[in-house]
C-alpha cells in the first residue's frame, strides 16, 4: 500500500499535527529514526515527503507502517515538512511518537482523510 496522499484541503491539518506534536509531544525526524519508531511500535502517525530523491530512500516506510497499523500520509514538499518539524533543512519523513496536545487534531485528520 502506498502512503495516503493528502488532499489539498487537509494539507494544513497534517502540518498542524506535526507542529503541535513537536511543541507538546515528541516527533522524530529523518528516515532512519522514523523507521525505528515504526518498528518499535512507538509511531502514532508517519508523514513522508513526495519529492524525496531517490524514491528508494523512503519507499519502505508505507509498507512497514501498514504492517504495524500506523497511518502514513504523503505531503508534496520535504522543505515544508522540515519547517513543520522545526528544522531548517528538508526532511524526507517524520514520525509523531507522542501526540501531546495534537491528539484531537490527529483524530480529525484521520476522519477527514479516510
C-alpha positions in Angstrom: 0.0 0.0 0.0 1.3 3.5 -0.8 1.1 6.3 1.6 -2.2 8.2 1.7 -1.8 11.3 -0.5 -3.3 14.1 1.5 -5.9 16.2 -0.3 -5.0 19.9 -0.6 -7.7 21.0 1.9 -6.3 18.7 4.6 -2.6 19.6 4.0 -2.6 22.3 6.6 -4.1 19.8 9.1 -1.1 17.4 8.6 1.4 20.1 9.1 -0.5 21.4 12.2 -0.5 17.9 13.8 3.3 17.7 13.3 3.9 21.3 14.6 1.7 20.8 17.7 3.2 17.4 18.5 6.7 18.9 18.1 5.8 21.6 20.7 3.8 19.5 23.2 4.8 15.9 22.5 7.6 14.1 20.6 8.5 13.9 17.0 11.3 12.0 15.4 12.9 13.3 12.1 14.6 11.5 9.3 14.1 8.2 7.5 16.2 6.1 9.9 14.6 7.5 13.1 11.1 7.2 11.5 11.7 3.6 10.5 12.9 2.7 14.1 9.9 4.4 15.6 7.5 2.4 13.4 9.3 -0.9 14.0 9.4 -0.3 17.8 5.6 0.4 17.8 6.1 4.0 19.0 4.9 5.9 15.9 1.3 7.2 16.1 1.4 8.9 12.6 4.0 9.0 9.8 4.4 11.7 7.2 6.7 11.3 4.2 7.6 13.8 1.5 6.7 13.1 -2.1 9.7 14.9 -3.5 12.4 12.8 -1.9 15.1 11.7 -4.5 15.8 8.9 -4.9 12.5 7.4 -4.0 14.1 4.3 -2.6 15.1 6.3 0.5 11.5 6.3 1.8 9.7 3.7 -0.3 9.9 1.1 2.5 8.1 3.3 5.1 4.5 3.0 3.9 4.8 -0.8 3.8 6.1 -1.2 7.4 3.6 1.5 8.6 0.8 -0.5 7.1 2.1 -3.7 8.7 2.2 -2.0 12.1 -1.2 -0.2 11.6 0.3 3.3 11.6 -1.4 5.9 9.4 1.1 7.1 6.8 0.5 10.4 4.9 2.3 11.8 2.0 2.9 15.6 1.6 4.4 17.3 -1.5 7.5 19.0 0.0 10.4 17.9 2.1 11.2 21.6 2.7 7.7 22.2 4.2 7.9 19.1 6.2 11.3 20.1 7.7 9.8 23.5 8.5 6.8 22.0 10.2 9.0 19.9 12.5 11.1 23.0 13.3 14.3 22.3 11.5 16.0 24.5 8.8 16.8 21.6 6.5 14.5 19.5 4.4 13.4 16.1 5.8 12.0 13.1 3.9 10.0 11.7 6.8 8.8 12.3 10.3 7.0 10.2 12.9 4.9 11.5 15.7 5.7 9.3 18.7 3.8 11.3 21.4 1.0 13.4 20.0 0.8 15.7 23.1 -2.0 18.3 22.5 -2.4 17.2 18.9 -4.4 14.1 19.9 -7.8 15.7 18.8 -6.2 17.2 15.7 -4.9 13.7 14.8 -8.4 12.2 15.2 -9.9 15.0 13.0 -7.2 14.4 10.4 -7.8 10.6 10.3 -11.5 11.2 9.9 -11.0 13.8 7.2 -8.5 11.9 5.0 -10.1 8.4 5.1 
